[in-house]
Amino acid sequence: MANSLISVQIIPKTKVLEDVIPLVDAAIAVIEESGVKYKVQPLETTMEGELSELLSIIEKMNKKMIELGSVNVITQVKILYQPSGTSMEALTEKYH
């Protein structure tokens, strides 16, 4: 069982106020390519896995934004670290 949930919102800054949605899509593609379980929400994406792996994915997301032409990136992160194990379903099951 995973020991962490991380919700991440990535806000790439562009040079001339271009549409950032393609960049956000590219950031989500980094998550997809990693193979971790994730869920896209309207304002953030939540990943489930081992803490070190998830933090590495966030680093790759930020680097991808720069590769694609972002001047800089603001990344907002929320972390639940629970060594005994956790999951998205365990936290939300009473709502479904």
C-alpha positions as CSV (number, residue, x, y, z in Angstrom):
1,M,0.0,0.0,0.0
2,A,1.2,3.5,-0.8
3,N,2.5,5.6,2.1
4,S,1.6,9.0,0.5
5,L,-0.9,11.1,-1.3
6,I,0.3,14.3,-2.9
7,S,-2.0,16.9,-4.5
8,V,-0.2,19.2,-6.9
9,Q,-1.2,22.3,-8.8
10,I,1.3,23.5,-11.3
11,I,1.2,27.1,-12.6
12,P,3.7,27.7,-15.4
13,K,4.5,31.3,-16.2
14,T,4.8,32.0,-19.9
15,K,6.7,34.8,-21.6
16,V,3.7,36.5,-23.3
17,L,0.6,35.3,-21.5
18,E,0.1,32.3,-23.8
19,D,-2.5,29.7,-23.0
20,V,-1.0,27.5,-20.2
21,I,-3.5,24.6,-20.7
22,P,-1.1,22.7,-23.1
23,L,1.6,23.1,-20.5
24,V,-0.6,21.7,-17.7
25,D,-1.5,18.9,-20.0
26,A,2.2,18.2,-20.5
27,A,2.6,18.2,-16.7
28,I,-0.2,15.6,-16.3
29,A,1.5,13.5,-19.1
30,V,4.6,13.4,-16.9
31,I,2.4,11.8,-14.1
32,E,0.8,9.5,-16.6
33,E,4.2,8.3,-17.9
34,S,5.3,7.6,-14.3
35,G,2.7,4.8,-13.9
36,V,1.5,6.0,-10.4
37,K,-2.2,6.1,-9.6
38,Y,-3.6,9.6,-10.0
39,K,-6.8,11.5,-10.3
40,V,-7.2,14.9,-12.1
41,Q,-9.5,17.3,-10.4
42,P,-10.5,20.8,-11.5
43,L,-7.8,22.7,-9.6
44,E,-5.2,20.0,-8.8
45,T,-4.1,16.5,-9.4
46,T,-3.7,13.9,-6.7
47,M,-1.1,11.1,-6.9
48,E,-0.8,8.0,-4.8
49,G,2.5,6.2,-4.1
50,E,5.7,6.3,-2.2
51,L,6.7,9.8,-1.0
52,S,10.2,9.9,-2.7
53,E,8.8,8.7,-6.0
54,L,6.0,11.3,-5.9
55,L,8.4,14.1,-5.1
56,S,10.6,13.0,-8.0
57,I,7.6,13.2,-10.3
58,I,7.0,16.8,-9.2
59,E,10.6,17.7,-9.9
60,K,10.2,16.2,-13.4
61,M,7.0,18.2,-13.9
62,N,8.7,21.4,-13.1
63,K,11.7,20.7,-15.4
64,K,9.2,19.8,-18.2
65,M,7.6,23.2,-17.9
66,I,11.0,24.9,-18.3
67,E,11.8,22.7,-21.3
68,L,8.6,23.8,-22.9
69,G,9.4,27.5,-22.5
70,S,8.1,28.5,-19.1
71,V,10.0,31.4,-17.5
72,N,9.3,29.9,-14.1
73,V,6.8,27.6,-12.3
74,I,4.8,28.0,-9.2
75,T,4.0,24.5,-7.7
76,Q,1.5,24.2,-4.9
77,V,1.7,20.8,-3.0
78,K,-0.3,19.1,-0.3
79,I,1.2,16.0,1.2
80,L,-0.3,13.2,3.3
81,Y,2.5,11.0,4.5
82,Q,1.2,7.9,6.4
83,P,3.8,5.2,6.8
84,S,1.1,2.6,7.7
85,G,-0.4,3.1,4.3
86,T,-3.1,5.3,2.7
87,S,-5.1,5.6,-0.5
88,M,-7.4,8.0,-2.2
89,E,-10.3,5.6,-1.7
90,A,-9.8,5.3,2.0
91,L,-10.0,9.0,2.5
92,T,-13.1,9.5,0.3
93,E,-15.1,6.2,0.5
94,K,-17.8,7.7,2.7
95,Y,-18.6,10.2,-0.1
96,H,-19.2,7.6,-2.8
